Each structure stands twice: as C-alpha cells, then as structure tokens.
Amino acid sequence: MMGERRVAQEALFYEFSLDRHVPADHLLRVIDRFVDLSSMREHLRGFYSAIGRPSIDPELMLRMLIVGYCFGIRSERRLCEEVHLNLAYRWFCRLGLDGDVPDHSTFSKNRHGRFRESDLFRQLFEATVRRCIDEGLVGGDGFAVDASLIRAEANRQTYVEGPQGLGAGPAGRAVEEYLAVLDDAAFGGATPVEPKRVSPVDPAARYTQAHGNRADFCYATNYLIDVDHAVIVDVEASTALRQAEVTAAKRMIERAAERHGLWPRKLIGDTGYGSADMLAWLVHERGIEPHVPVFDKSARNDGAFERSDFSFDHEDDSYICPAGKRLRPRNRNFASPRPEADKDGFIRYRARQQDCSSCALKPRCTPTLPARKVTRSIHEGARDLARALSQEEEWIASRRERKKVEMLFAHLKRIMRLDRLRLRGPNGARDEFHLAAAAQNLRKLAKISLARQPAMA
C-alpha cells in the first residue's frame, strides 16, 4: 500500500552538528587540515584600529575566498549566497547554523584597502608554499616555468589609439595603476614599443593574440613550479609580452631562494626563455642548468650554409668556414679601438672578400653578399651549454615534466574558471593570481593527503 508521511508536532529543541554532516572525504575537510590563518591575523593587526566597532573577522573572509577559488565560484555575491546555503561551506568558514554571512560589498572594501596595502594574498600564497615544503612535496631539484594568457575584464571592441588617447579626464583606479607601472620591467617597461590599442577601462592589459585565437586584452600569469609534485613555488603577474615573462621568471627564482631557501639545480622552460641574456643569467649568476631550447634565428631558408656549419676556434677567436678560411671580428686595425660586440650583444665575424670571391663554395655560402658574415652572442658559452644539455637523456624527461605547468593552467581555466579576470588593473590581476595559486596548492595538498591515507592505514 502507498505510504503517507505523517507530520507530527515539531520538537521544541534540536541537536544538530555541522561536523557530523560533512563527509570525512569532503575536499574542504581535507583542506582544513592545512589551513592555519593565525599568522594572517598577526600580519593584519597593524592595519586595524585599536578602538571602535569590531570589524568582520578577516579570517572568515579569507576562508570564504578560499572556498570560492577552490570551487570556481567567481562572483562574490554568489559566494555569499552559496556559503549561506551550503553546510560544508559553513563548517569550513566556522559559521555554524546561525552565523551571519558578511555582505558581498565587504570584500571590495577590504580588498582595495587593508588587504592590498598589507599584501595579504601574497602572504596567504606563501603560507601554502611553506606548508607544501613542510609536508615534503617540494624536492627543490628541478623547477619549471611558463606563462599563460588570461583575458582582462575589458571589451575587445572598445579601445583608444595608443596611450595618448586616454584623455585628460578624471582617472579611475585602473588608470592610476597603469601609470604606476609604466616603468616596471614586467609591465610598461618591458618594451619601448607603445601598444596600438589601449583599453580605457584597463590600460595595463595588453591587446594580443596567441595560439591562433582571436585578439583580446590580456594579462599573463607566470608560474614557477617544483616538478616533483607540481607544487606552485611562486606566481607573478605581468603584461602579455615575452620580455615581461622573462623578467617575471627571474623575479620568481630570486624570490624562491630568498623567502624559502629553494635553489634548483635545473630550470625547465620553452623557447621563450631561451634568449642569450636569460641563459647567461641562469648559468653565470644563478648556477642553474638551463633545460631550455636555445632561441636561435641563425637558420637559413635559401639553402646556404648555416652557422652550425662553421666551427669556432676558442684560442684564435675565429670561425672556420667549410672551405677552411677564417672569419674574424676585425680584418684590419683601426686607429681608435672599437668594441667587438654591437649594441644588440652580438659579435660579427666577417670573412675577407678576396677569400670569398675565389671560393668554389660561394654559391652555397653567401650567394648574394660579397663576403660571409657569422654572428656570435657575447653569451654564447651559456647557449652552448644549453645545446649540450639538450643532447643528454635527462632532456627528454625534462620535456615531459614541463607539461605539468600546462596542466596547471588547464586546471586554472577549466576547473577553477579563471579564463577571464573579474578585477581590473595590475593589482587586481595579482590578487586573483595569488588566490588561485593558493587554492591550487591547497587542492594539491588535499589530493596527496587522501592518496596517502590508505597506504598509511
């Protein structure tokens, strides 16, 4: 027979435990083991007044932001609604059943104020890195670096022609931040070339196109990871330019050594980090093996001899061509000494015209010019080391390990839904990138912790 629910008189008192209703294997329950925000409270203490009405607990707001970035809740208004309704979110935020969820406007007020002034999100991210180190997830032997473009909160069809088109009207917060980073090597100082299109609402975002997609205003998020467990060791925001990404990589490597004592043996990267300056910095200044393809434009498309067909004589400082003739930086003496290297950092080795004119290999060597010329960087020693490392067996493993960075970017965009920024300006990009990287490290800690439990049992 069909049953019927009988509504009895409601009880006067209930016993309800949030802890009993959150599953033991819930992601937030595992993450909670690694979240200790006591140091954040001490870090913020100087930014609060000693008198007046008590503020909303900053730890509550940080825990809510961790929930939002771990589960891809991009809107703070929706985050407040989800925390109000979800029992697991309430348990993680220490709210209980009758706890009041703060208004969404509280996040904006604190973000543009004391959170940004105290660099709180950077402190939160570095706390997750230290916890990963304590748990033994960071080996410190090999690092990998890469960058990915994230669309800015700016309409691609609304722009002005160059920075001069911004006008002299009242500047918003994003415009003020743009003016503040004009000389920053990771933003405006990355290149002297002025952009042709500038967004009036977020001028620091760069109009660019990558991987065949449509052009858009973007920022670049730069990750430095440890290849053992793909833990994000550092993160840096930059403009969407290769020169800025190289600068960001140097900053992250220096900061990892300064704040965490991490000094990797090798660095893995793509060709964008294979410039002569970057390789020389890694080899000579940091003592790091560059597992990076050399950025080289010496290839010829006319069938002529390439630079690799010329052998270099270190003792004589000259190149020997396939015909046995020597190419030197100077074929005659000058009254006033001239620098061997040009302004671009390359030395031009030139053959004698009489040697080339009578050579039988001239059609294959220099078919259009009277004499052959070969360029050599002043950092060619570091480039040769990178080429030699590419012939070793470890290079193949490094190529596979570099994909771990790309997997983190795919997780960032598809699972955490950070394919487009919600905040504007360089500071807004930094805040979002720091929170997202902290959430990814916490998820990594939780995942490995759950995997270790059966083995420990």
C-alpha positions as CSV (number, residue, x, y, z in Angstrom):
1,M,0.0,0.0,0.0
2,M,1.1,3.5,-0.6
3,G,2.6,5.2,2.4
4,E,1.7,8.6,3.6
5,R,4.0,10.9,5.6
6,R,2.5,11.9,8.8
7,V,3.5,15.3,10.1
8,A,4.0,15.1,13.8
9,Q,4.3,18.0,16.2
10,E,7.6,19.7,15.8
11,A,10.1,19.2,18.5
12,L,10.9,22.2,20.7
13,F,14.7,21.5,20.7
14,Y,17.1,20.1,18.1
15,E,20.6,18.7,18.3
16,F,22.4,19.4,15.1
17,S,26.2,19.2,14.4
18,L,27.7,20.6,11.3
19,D,30.7,18.4,11.8
20,R,28.6,15.3,11.7
21,H,27.1,16.2,8.3
22,V,30.3,17.0,6.5
23,P,31.7,13.7,4.9
24,A,35.1,12.6,6.0
25,D,36.4,12.6,2.4
26,H,35.0,16.1,1.5
27,L,37.5,18.3,-0.1
28,L,37.1,21.1,2.4
29,R,37.5,18.8,5.3
30,V,40.9,17.7,4.0
31,I,41.9,21.2,3.0
32,D,41.0,22.4,6.5
33,R,43.9,20.3,8.0
34,F,46.4,22.5,6.1
35,V,44.8,25.9,6.6
36,D,46.2,27.9,9.6
37,L,45.4,31.6,9.3
38,S,46.7,32.7,12.7
39,S,49.7,34.3,11.1
40,M,47.4,36.2,8.8
41,R,45.7,37.8,11.8
42,E,49.0,39.0,13.2
43,H,50.0,40.3,9.8
44,L,46.8,42.4,9.6
45,R,46.8,43.6,13.2
46,G,48.6,46.9,12.4
47,F,46.1,47.7,9.7
48,Y,43.1,47.8,12.1
49,S,42.3,50.5,14.7
50,A,42.6,49.7,18.4
51,I,39.3,51.4,19.1
52,G,35.8,51.5,17.5
53,R,33.3,48.9,16.5
54,P,34.7,45.4,15.9
55,S,35.1,44.5,12.2
56,I,34.2,41.4,10.4
57,D,36.7,38.7,11.2
58,P,39.3,38.8,8.3
59,E,39.8,35.0,8.8
60,L,36.2,34.5,7.8
61,M,36.7,36.5,4.6
62,L,39.9,34.6,3.7
63,R,38.1,31.3,4.3
64,M,35.2,32.3,2.1
65,L,37.7,33.4,-0.7
66,I,39.4,30.0,-0.4
67,V,36.1,28.3,-0.9
68,G,35.3,30.5,-3.9
69,Y,38.5,29.8,-5.7
70,C,38.6,26.1,-4.9
71,F,35.2,25.5,-6.3
72,G,35.2,28.1,-9.2
73,I,32.7,30.5,-7.6
74,R,33.8,33.7,-9.4
75,S,31.2,36.1,-8.1
76,E,31.5,37.3,-4.5
77,R,27.8,38.0,-4.4
78,R,27.1,34.4,-5.4
79,L,29.8,33.2,-3.0
80,C,27.9,34.8,-0.1
81,E,24.7,33.0,-1.2
82,E,26.5,29.7,-1.5
83,V,28.1,29.9,1.9
84,H,24.7,30.9,3.4
85,L,23.1,27.7,2.0
86,N,25.9,25.0,1.9
87,L,26.6,23.2,5.2
88,A,30.1,22.2,4.2
89,Y,30.9,25.8,3.3
90,R,29.5,27.0,6.7
91,W,31.6,24.3,8.5
92,F,34.8,25.4,6.8
93,C,34.1,29.1,7.5
94,R,33.3,28.4,11.2
95,L,29.9,30.0,10.9
96,G,27.6,27.4,12.4
97,L,23.9,27.3,11.6
98,D,23.1,30.8,12.9
99,G,26.2,32.6,11.8
100,D,25.7,35.7,9.6
101,V,27.4,35.7,6.2
102,P,29.0,39.1,5.5
103,D,27.7,41.3,2.7
104,H,29.5,41.0,-0.7
105,S,30.5,44.7,-0.5
106,T,32.7,43.9,2.5
107,F,35.1,42.1,0.2
108,S,35.5,45.0,-2.1
109,K,36.0,47.4,0.7
110,N,38.8,45.3,2.3
111,R,40.4,44.3,-0.9
112,H,41.0,47.8,-2.1
113,G,42.0,48.8,1.4
114,R,43.9,46.9,4.1
115,F,44.1,43.6,2.2
116,R,46.0,45.2,-0.7
117,E,48.1,47.6,1.5
118,S,49.3,44.6,3.6
119,D,49.9,42.4,0.6
120,L,47.7,39.8,2.3
121,F,47.1,37.5,-0.6
122,R,50.8,37.1,-1.3
123,Q,51.2,36.2,2.4
124,L,48.4,33.6,2.1
125,F,50.0,32.1,-1.0
126,E,53.5,31.8,0.5
127,A,51.9,30.2,3.6
128,T,50.7,27.4,1.3
129,V,54.1,27.0,-0.2
130,R,55.7,26.7,3.2
131,R,53.1,24.1,4.2
132,C,53.9,22.1,1.0
133,I,57.6,22.2,1.9
134,D,56.8,21.0,5.4
135,E,54.8,18.1,4.0
136,G,57.7,17.1,1.8
137,L,56.1,17.9,-1.5
138,V,58.8,20.2,-2.8
139,G,62.0,18.5,-3.8
140,G,63.9,21.6,-4.9
141,D,66.0,19.9,-7.5
142,G,64.1,20.9,-10.7
143,F,61.8,23.8,-11.4
144,A,59.7,24.5,-14.5
145,V,58.5,27.9,-15.6
146,D,55.8,29.1,-18.0
147,A,53.2,31.8,-18.6
148,S,49.6,31.7,-19.8
149,L,47.4,34.5,-21.0
150,I,44.2,35.4,-19.0
151,R,41.7,37.7,-20.6
152,A,41.2,41.0,-18.8
153,E,37.8,42.5,-17.8
154,A,37.8,44.8,-20.8
155,N,35.8,44.8,-24.1
156,R,38.0,44.0,-27.0
157,Q,36.0,46.3,-29.3
158,T,36.2,49.3,-27.0
159,Y,39.7,50.9,-27.2
160,V,41.6,54.1,-28.0
161,E,44.5,54.5,-30.3
162,G,47.6,54.5,-28.2
163,P,48.2,55.7,-24.6
164,Q,47.7,59.3,-25.8
165,G,44.0,58.6,-26.4
166,L,43.2,58.1,-22.8
167,G,42.4,61.7,-22.4
168,A,42.9,64.2,-19.5
169,G,39.6,63.4,-17.6
170,P,39.4,62.0,-14.1
171,A,41.4,58.8,-13.9
172,G,39.9,55.7,-12.4
173,R,41.7,53.2,-10.2
174,A,42.8,51.0,-13.1
175,V,44.3,54.0,-14.9
176,E,46.2,55.1,-11.8
177,E,47.6,51.6,-11.5
178,Y,48.6,51.7,-15.2
179,L,50.5,55.0,-14.7
180,A,52.2,53.5,-11.6
181,V,53.7,50.5,-13.5
182,L,54.9,52.4,-16.7
183,D,58.5,51.9,-15.6
184,D,58.0,48.3,-14.3
185,A,60.0,45.8,-16.4
186,A,57.1,43.4,-16.1
187,F,54.6,45.8,-17.4
188,G,55.2,49.2,-19.2
189,G,58.9,48.9,-19.1
190,A,59.0,45.5,-20.8
191,T,59.3,47.2,-24.3
192,P,59.7,50.7,-25.6
193,V,57.1,50.0,-28.3
194,E,53.8,51.6,-27.4
195,P,50.7,49.5,-27.9
196,K,48.4,50.5,-30.8
197,R,45.2,49.7,-28.9
198,V,44.6,50.6,-25.3
199,S,41.6,49.8,-23.2
200,P,40.2,52.9,-21.5
201,V,38.9,50.8,-18.5
202,D,42.1,48.7,-18.0
203,P,45.1,50.3,-19.9
204,A,47.7,47.9,-18.4
205,A,46.1,45.0,-20.2
206,R,47.9,44.2,-23.5
207,Y,46.0,43.7,-26.7
208,T,47.4,40.4,-28.1
209,Q,46.7,37.2,-29.9
210,A,48.1,33.8,-29.1
211,H,47.8,30.3,-30.4
212,G,45.5,31.3,-33.3
213,N,42.7,32.6,-31.1
214,R,41.1,36.0,-31.5
215,A,43.0,39.0,-30.2
216,D,41.9,40.3,-26.8
217,F,43.1,42.4,-23.9
218,C,45.1,40.1,-21.6
219,Y,47.4,39.7,-18.7
220,A,49.9,36.9,-18.2
221,T,50.1,34.7,-15.1
222,N,53.6,33.3,-14.6
223,Y,54.1,30.0,-12.7
224,L,57.3,28.6,-11.2
225,I,56.6,25.0,-10.1
226,D,58.6,22.2,-8.5
227,V,58.4,19.3,-10.9
228,D,58.2,16.6,-8.1
229,H,54.5,17.1,-7.3
230,A,53.7,20.2,-9.5
231,V,53.5,22.5,-6.4
232,I,53.4,26.2,-7.4
233,V,56.5,27.7,-5.8
234,D,55.8,31.2,-7.0
235,V,53.4,33.2,-9.1
236,E,53.8,36.6,-10.8
237,A,51.5,38.8,-12.9
238,S,52.9,40.6,-15.9
239,T,51.9,42.1,-19.2
240,A,51.3,39.7,-22.1
241,L,54.8,40.1,-23.7
242,R,57.7,37.6,-23.9
243,Q,60.2,40.1,-22.5
244,A,57.9,40.6,-19.4
245,E,57.6,36.9,-18.9
246,V,61.4,36.5,-18.8
247,T,61.6,39.3,-16.2
248,A,58.8,37.6,-14.2
249,A,60.8,34.3,-14.3
250,K,63.9,36.0,-12.9
251,R,61.9,37.6,-10.1
252,M,60.2,34.3,-9.1
253,I,63.6,32.4,-9.0
254,E,65.2,35.1,-6.8
255,R,62.1,35.3,-4.5
256,A,62.0,31.5,-4.1
257,A,65.7,31.5,-3.0
258,E,65.2,34.5,-0.7
259,R,62.0,33.5,1.1
260,H,62.0,29.7,1.0
261,G,65.7,28.9,0.6
262,L,65.0,27.0,-2.7
263,W,67.9,26.8,-5.1
264,P,67.1,24.4,-8.0
265,R,69.7,22.5,-10.0
266,K,67.8,22.9,-13.3
267,L,65.2,25.1,-14.8
268,I,62.8,23.8,-17.5
269,G,61.1,26.1,-19.9
270,D,60.2,26.6,-23.5
271,T,62.0,28.6,-26.2
272,G,60.6,31.9,-24.9
273,Y,63.1,31.6,-22.0
274,G,66.0,30.6,-24.3
275,S,67.3,34.1,-25.1
276,A,71.0,34.7,-24.6
277,D,70.6,37.1,-21.7
278,M,68.3,34.7,-19.8
279,L,70.6,31.7,-20.4
280,A,73.6,33.7,-19.2
281,W,71.7,34.9,-16.1
282,L,70.9,31.3,-15.3
283,V,74.3,29.8,-15.9
284,H,76.7,32.6,-14.7
285,E,74.7,34.4,-12.0
286,R,72.5,31.6,-10.5
287,G,74.4,28.4,-11.3
288,I,71.3,26.7,-12.7
289,E,71.3,24.2,-15.6
290,P,69.1,25.6,-18.4
291,H,66.9,22.8,-19.8
292,V,65.6,25.3,-22.3
293,P,65.7,25.3,-26.1
294,V,68.0,28.0,-27.4
295,F,66.2,30.9,-29.1
296,D,68.2,31.0,-32.3
297,K,67.4,32.7,-35.6
298,S,70.5,31.7,-37.5
299,A,68.7,29.2,-39.7
300,R,68.7,30.0,-43.4
301,N,65.8,29.4,-45.8
302,D,67.8,29.9,-49.0
303,G,69.8,26.6,-48.8
304,A,73.0,28.3,-47.8
305,F,75.4,27.2,-45.1
306,E,74.1,27.8,-41.6
307,R,76.1,29.0,-38.6
308,S,76.3,25.4,-37.3
309,D,78.4,24.5,-40.4
310,F,81.1,26.9,-39.2
311,S,83.4,25.7,-36.4
312,F,84.6,28.1,-33.7
313,D,88.2,28.2,-32.6
314,H,88.2,29.5,-29.0
315,E,92.0,30.1,-28.8
316,D,92.1,32.1,-32.0
317,D,88.7,33.7,-31.5
318,S,87.6,33.0,-35.1
319,Y,85.2,30.9,-37.1
320,I,86.5,28.4,-39.7
321,C,84.2,28.1,-42.8
322,P,83.6,24.8,-44.7
323,A,86.4,25.8,-47.1
324,G,88.9,26.2,-44.3
325,K,89.1,30.0,-44.3
326,R,88.9,32.0,-41.1
327,L,86.3,34.7,-40.2
328,R,87.4,37.3,-37.6
329,P,85.7,40.2,-35.8
330,R,88.2,42.6,-37.3
331,N,90.1,42.1,-40.6
332,R,92.2,45.3,-40.2
333,N,93.5,47.5,-37.4
334,F,91.7,50.8,-36.5
335,A,93.4,53.9,-35.2
336,S,90.8,54.1,-32.4
337,P,89.8,50.8,-30.7
338,R,86.3,49.7,-31.3
339,P,84.1,47.5,-29.2
340,E,83.8,44.0,-30.7
341,A,80.2,43.5,-29.7
342,D,77.5,45.6,-31.2
343,K,74.6,47.2,-29.2
344,D,72.5,44.1,-29.6
345,G,75.1,41.9,-27.8
346,F,76.3,40.1,-30.9
347,I,79.8,40.0,-32.4
348,R,80.0,39.9,-36.2
349,Y,82.7,37.6,-37.6
350,R,83.5,38.5,-41.2
351,A,85.4,36.7,-43.9
352,R,87.8,38.5,-46.3
353,Q,86.2,39.5,-49.5
354,Q,89.1,38.1,-51.6
355,D,88.7,34.7,-49.9
356,C,85.0,34.5,-50.7
357,S,85.3,35.8,-54.3
358,S,87.7,33.0,-55.3
359,C,85.9,30.2,-53.3
360,A,84.1,27.4,-55.1
361,L,81.6,27.2,-52.3
362,K,80.4,30.8,-52.6
363,P,77.1,29.9,-54.2
364,R,76.2,27.8,-51.2
365,C,77.8,30.1,-48.6
366,T,77.0,33.7,-49.5
367,P,75.2,33.8,-52.9
368,T,74.1,37.5,-52.6
369,L,76.8,39.2,-50.5
370,P,80.4,39.7,-51.4
371,A,81.6,38.1,-48.1
372,R,80.1,35.8,-45.5
373,K,79.3,37.1,-42.0
374,V,78.5,35.0,-38.9
375,T,77.1,36.4,-35.7
376,R,78.0,35.1,-32.2
377,S,76.5,36.3,-28.9
378,I,78.6,37.5,-26.1
379,H,76.7,34.9,-24.0
380,E,77.4,32.1,-26.5
381,G,79.0,30.0,-23.7
382,A,75.7,29.7,-21.9
383,R,74.0,28.9,-25.2
384,D,76.5,26.2,-26.0
385,L,75.8,24.7,-22.5
386,A,72.1,24.6,-23.2
387,R,72.7,23.0,-26.6
388,A,74.9,20.3,-24.9
389,L,72.3,19.6,-22.3
390,S,69.7,19.1,-25.0
391,Q,71.7,16.0,-26.2
392,E,71.5,14.3,-22.8
393,E,68.9,11.7,-21.8
394,E,67.6,13.9,-18.9
395,W,66.4,16.4,-21.5
396,I,63.7,14.0,-22.6
397,A,62.4,13.7,-19.1
398,S,62.5,17.5,-18.7
399,R,60.3,17.9,-21.8
400,R,57.7,15.7,-20.2
401,E,57.9,17.5,-16.8
402,R,57.3,20.8,-18.5
403,K,53.8,19.7,-19.3
404,K,52.9,19.8,-15.6
405,V,52.8,23.6,-15.8
406,E,50.5,23.5,-18.8
407,M,48.2,21.1,-16.9
408,L,48.0,23.6,-14.0
409,F,47.0,26.3,-16.5
410,A,44.3,24.0,-17.9
411,H,43.0,23.3,-14.4
412,L,43.1,27.0,-13.7
413,K,40.9,27.9,-16.7
414,R,38.6,25.0,-16.9
415,I,38.0,23.7,-13.4
416,M,38.6,26.9,-11.4
417,R,37.1,29.0,-14.2
418,L,39.7,31.7,-14.2
419,D,39.8,32.1,-18.0
420,R,38.8,35.8,-17.6
421,L,39.6,38.2,-14.8
422,R,37.0,39.8,-12.7
423,L,39.1,42.6,-11.2
424,R,40.8,45.3,-13.2
425,G,44.3,46.7,-13.1
426,P,47.7,45.1,-12.3
427,N,46.8,44.9,-8.6
428,G,43.5,43.1,-9.4
429,A,45.4,40.6,-11.6
430,R,47.9,40.0,-8.8
431,D,45.1,39.4,-6.3
432,E,43.3,36.9,-8.4
433,F,46.5,35.1,-9.5
434,H,47.7,34.8,-5.8
435,L,44.4,33.4,-4.6
436,A,44.1,31.0,-7.5
437,A,47.6,29.7,-7.0
438,A,47.0,29.3,-3.2
439,A,43.8,27.3,-3.9
440,Q,45.6,25.1,-6.4
441,N,48.3,24.3,-3.8
442,L,45.7,23.6,-1.1
443,R,43.9,21.2,-3.5
444,K,47.2,19.5,-4.2
445,L,47.8,19.0,-0.5
446,A,44.4,17.6,-0.1
447,K,44.7,15.2,-3.1
448,I,48.0,13.8,-2.0
449,S,46.9,13.6,1.6
450,L,43.9,11.4,0.6
451,A,46.1,9.3,-1.6
452,R,48.5,8.7,1.3
453,Q,45.8,7.6,3.8
454,P,45.2,4.1,2.5
455,A,49.0,3.5,2.4
456,M,49.4,4.7,6.0
457,A,46.5,2.6,7.1
